[in-house]
Amino acid sequence: MAVNAASTRVVQWATGNIGTKSLRGLIEHPTMSLVGVYVHSEQKAGTDAGELCGLDPIGVAATNSIDDVIALEPDCVVYMPAALDVDEVCRLLAAGINVVTTRGEFHHPAGMEAGLRTAVEEACRTGSSSIHSTGSSPGFITEAVPLVLASIQRRLDKITIDEYADLSQRDSPDLLFQIMGFGQEPTEFSDLRLEHARSSFGPSLALVADALGLPLDSIEAAGEIGVTRHETTIAAGVLKAGTVAAQRISATGMRDGKAVIQFRATWYCTPDFDADWDLLDTGWRVTVEGDAPLEVALKMPITLDEMAATTPGYTANRAVNLVPYVCDAAPGIRPSTELPQIIAKLG
């Protein structure tokens, strides 16, 4: 449903770390009007939207009812839950509400599971609405940046997108030690983790390859481990010698037996480990091999202590900036390649 950007009515769906940043961005946006907030917990329901993101009250109370959201008749919902609920999304779209989401299921429509794609497209037709997946990674660094860099190539051999994260000051013991496996005895990457890398980043890689006329034959995933040489203390605790200190996981798009486009994430708790990897500070590096070769580094120029407060914006801000473009898009699942250049409205 196309709308007038000067009067875009928006609802924020979910208020975790990224959702809270998005909520604040919507409240302060010069051409949007926040008309509602969806929260999952009963404790947050009824709380003023401003108070949920550290601002003064604005007179918009949060709700945990999708019926309340639909009754508001917003132009767009910025959908940021921890897990996708297909029925929720389809209800919103069928009601004529556009959706911008940081869920990754919609980056590459052609590669989506058939039942999901059919249900969502039917809801878009019913409501004349559109949906788009975005974020910083995947999204900005796996789609927007490589497509721009490829625009000055006439022969492309390979694009490599490296992501780096220094976790030494991340005071999250459960996340690092229990979920991610740092500080544990080294083992091979599980098939589940490799499939997660393939499903999370593969759709973006396939989208870019399709757009460049280089459709992929497959997406391959791999993982590597680096272990500490010495016992090391980080913010989250102690890494014993010989335990996992760094991880590198990749998703690689293959064509005719060759790697054409690759996303590779390197997360490390200390640079003192046994693998011979080239490390950068937290951020990204995109390397283009072709007839106009390029290497572009995008570092986050903030201290490690500032990361937790700052990094949600890298994902949330792009979602906020995309709202008017998705509202103006033709009905359906709209990937990055079907939207114009995204220009932020800052004043």
Buried (B, 14 or more C-beta within 10 A) or exposed (E): BBBEBEEBBBBBBBBEBBBBBBBBBBBEBEEBBBBBBBBBEEEBBEBBBBBBBEBEEEEBBBBBEBEBBBEBEBBBBBBBBEEBEEEBBBBBBBBBBBBBBBBBBBBBBEBBEEEBBEBBBEBBEBBBBBBBBBBBBBBBBBBBBBBEBBEEBEEBEBBBBBBBBBBBBBEBBEEBBEEBBBBBEBEEBEEEBBEBBBBBBBBBBBBBBBBBEBEBEEBBBBBBBBBBEEEBEBBBBEBBEBBBBBBBBBBBBBBEEEBBBBBBBBBBBBEBBBBEBEBBEBBBBBBBBBEEEBEEEEEBEBEBEEBEEEBBBBBBBBBBBBBBBBBBBEBBBBBBEBBEEBEEBEE
